[in-house]
Each structure stands twice: as C-alpha cells, then as structure tokens.
Amino acid sequence: MKRVAVDDLPAEPLAAAGVFHQHWLPHVEALLAGGDDVMVALSPADHTHREWRRAIAAGLARAHTPRRVNLVAGEGTVLAAIERYLADAPGITGQYLEGDGTGVGDSAR
C-alpha cells in the first residue's frame, strides 16, 4: 500500500477540498490506475472537514475498484498503526479514518 502524505491544506474546509482536488487528486488517481492500493495521510482536522474527506474516499474507491483507497487523518505513530491495520484488512476501502493519538475522533487540540 502506498502512502500519500498530503500537506499544506488550508484550514477552511471548502478551500481544503479545492486544493486537494486540484493538487493531490491527480497523483492519487494515477497511483490507483497504476495498480497500487493507496492510503492518503492527512493532518488532523475538526468535524467540518469530515464530509469532503468521506466523499473523496468513497468516490475514489468506487471509481478504482478493485484497488483499495482510504483517507486517514493523524500524525506519527497513529498513521503507522492505522497503516498496519489496513495492510491486514484487505476488505476495507473507501473509508475516512481519524486518529488523534488517544483514540479516534476529533483531536483534543
């Protein structure tokens, strides 16, 4: 599974979705079209980002079946743990997963 580390997204959800679509989506789709499964690693964000992230994960999974693609929000060891989990869970695709170092969900920041 390839990890694509997305950085420098704007704080505002609509702007972040736009930057992702313009700058990151073509790269992710090229990897999927080339036969790779992909985990897109995003920085943690509050609940206002969930819907666009879920929509991208689901849309990519539908468009690139049987390749697997998931979006994951987290940092450091959290990303590594989720990546290990996904590697051993071949049926999981099209999901948006969040980890904050103490569990899942919104970070306590």
Secondary structure, 3 states (H helix, E strand, C coil): CEEEECCCCCCCHHHHHHHHHHHHHHHHHHHHHCCCCEEEEECCCCHHHHHHHHHHHHHHHHHCCCCCEEEEECCCHHHHHHHHHHHCCCCCCCCEEECCCCCCCCCCC
